Amino acid sequence: MKMVIFGAAAAGLLAAAAASAVEIPNRPALTTEIAEAIAKEALADCRAQEAAVSVSVVNDQGRLLYFFRGEGTGANTIHTSFRKAYTAASLKVSTSVLNMAPQADGYSQLGKMEDDILLLTGGLPLFHEGTLIGAIGLSGAPDPNIEEACGESAIAKVLNSKDG
């Protein structure tokens, strides 16, 4: 009899807990497979322009998912590509937009806010259906606009093919 009462009480508690449970939102996440595909596409685009680059892809929290060091790139490109990706993910905007901010009124301290924030062109946020899922950072090209163009092209090719 005690087991029946205990079982009924336990079932009642579980039912009450289930009824009051909050719904966890379902949101898109960047997988390592997609991060690698974006990075490889960016590398191919830069190679076609004879620009050797290193590429970092991070998740929406700025954590590294994929990295590739380009042949002949400097040691500085390892951390620089990561910092560009981290910055774009953290601040949810391309670093080319951000590199103008320190000159704007009220934004002079932006570049000093955290060690990994880097306000150099070459970092781009990755969005899926309006939600930030990560960012890509490229470093090593003779012109940072090449890095940004390679990143933009890769994002369009890979994410648009996944979305479509």
HELIX and SHEET records of a PDB file:
HELIX    1   1 LYS A    2  SER A   20  1                                  19    
HELIX    2   2 THR A   32  ALA A   48  1                                  17    
HELIX    3   3 ASN A   76  LEU A   91  1                                  16    
HELIX    4   4 THR A   95  LEU A   98  1                                   4    
HELIX    5   5 ALA A  101  GLN A  103  5                                   3    
HELIX    6   6 LEU A  110  LYS A  112  5                                   3    
HELIX    7   7 PRO A  144  ASP A  163  1                                  20    
SHEET    1   A 4 LEU A  64  PHE A  68  0                                        
SHEET    2   A 4 SER A  54  ASN A  59 -1                                        
SHEET    3   A 4 THR A 131  SER A 139 -1                                        
SHEET    4   A 4 GLY A 123  HIS A 128 -1                                        
END                                                                             
